Amino acid sequence: MLREKIGEKEAQSLVEFVETKIEKEFDSKKDTLATKEDLANMRSDVIKWMFIFWVGQLAAMIAIVKLFHV
C-alpha cells in the first residue's frame, strides 16, 4: 500500500527507519527489564537482610532486658 503512494525506494527507507527506531528503543529498555533470575536473586537478598535485621533486633532486645533486669 505504501509503495503505491510514495514509491518503492521511499517505502523501503521508511520501513527500515521504523525498524531501526524500534530496535533502538527495545535495546534501551532491555537493560531495565528484570529477568526471573534477577527477581530470585533480589528475593534471596531481601530474605538475607531481613534475617540480619531480625538478629540485630533480637540482640538489642536481649541487651535492653539485661540492662533493666538487674
C-alpha positions as CSV (number, residue, x, y, z in Angstrom):
1,M,0.0,0.0,0.0
2,L,2.8,2.4,0.9
3,R,4.7,1.6,-2.3
4,E,1.8,2.8,-4.4
5,K,1.6,6.1,-2.6
6,I,5.2,7.1,-2.1
7,G,7.2,4.7,-4.2
8,E,9.3,1.6,-3.7
9,K,12.5,3.2,-2.6
10,E,10.9,5.6,-0.1
11,A,8.7,2.9,1.3
12,Q,11.7,0.7,1.9
13,S,13.6,3.6,3.6
14,L,10.6,4.3,5.8
15,V,10.2,0.7,6.9
16,E,14.0,0.5,7.6
17,F,13.8,3.7,9.6
18,V,10.9,2.5,11.7
19,E,12.5,-0.9,12.3
20,T,15.8,0.8,13.4
21,K,13.9,3.0,15.8
22,I,12.0,0.1,17.3
23,E,15.2,-1.9,17.8
24,K,17.0,1.0,19.5
25,E,14.0,1.5,21.8
26,F,13.9,-2.2,22.7
27,D,17.6,-2.3,23.3
28,S,17.4,0.7,25.6
29,K,14.5,-0.8,27.6
30,K,16.1,-4.3,27.6
31,D,18.6,-3.3,30.3
32,T,15.8,-2.2,32.7
33,L,13.8,-5.4,32.5
34,A,14.2,-7.8,35.4
35,T,14.5,-11.5,34.5
36,K,13.3,-14.3,36.7
37,E,16.9,-14.9,37.8
38,D,17.2,-11.2,38.8
39,L,14.0,-11.4,40.8
40,A,15.1,-14.7,42.5
41,N,18.4,-13.1,43.4
42,M,16.7,-10.0,44.7
43,R,14.3,-12.1,46.8
44,S,17.2,-14.0,48.4
45,D,19.0,-10.7,49.2
46,V,15.8,-9.4,50.8
47,I,15.5,-12.5,52.9
48,K,19.1,-12.4,53.9
49,W,18.8,-8.7,55.0
50,M,15.6,-9.4,56.8
51,F,17.3,-12.2,58.8
52,I,20.3,-9.9,59.6
53,F,17.8,-7.2,60.8
54,W,15.9,-9.7,62.9
55,V,19.1,-10.9,64.6
56,G,20.1,-7.3,65.3
57,Q,16.7,-6.6,66.8
58,L,16.9,-9.7,68.9
59,A,20.3,-8.7,70.2
60,A,19.1,-5.2,71.0
61,M,16.1,-6.6,72.9
62,I,18.3,-9.0,74.9
63,A,20.6,-6.1,75.8
64,I,17.7,-4.0,77.0
65,V,16.2,-6.8,79.1
66,K,19.6,-7.5,80.7
67,L,20.1,-3.8,81.3
68,F,16.8,-3.4,83.2
69,H,16.7,-6.8,84.8
70,V,19.3,-6.0,87.4
